[in-house]
């Protein structure tokens, strides 16, 4: 019985410790930034499972939403409301594409890498609308240089 109690205490401590080290990253939703008009800053994050990303509105008319074609299989995705600040927790390793729904074709996109994931070939083959595709290709080039 003593062994079971100690095991439970250790499991509780491990669970608390893993959430205690989780981080929250801030991403700004902007009309204009260092990357030009209609951007997320930063446009690429590498985080760990259990970390969260908070999308912060700096200007009106933006949101954050997952891109189904640029998400791991089985990921349910999310769609934030326009002008809503939203915090999303990422528990599973993989790459997650994010868009601003009204400004997707204008290139308002970002990519989040969670854990030790490898960028799937299907992401490179996917053609996002308008300027979004060019910006994704630029992010992929930066990833390749890491």
Order of alpha helices (4+ residues) and beta strands (2+ residues): alpha-beta-beta-beta-beta-beta-beta-beta-beta-alpha-alpha
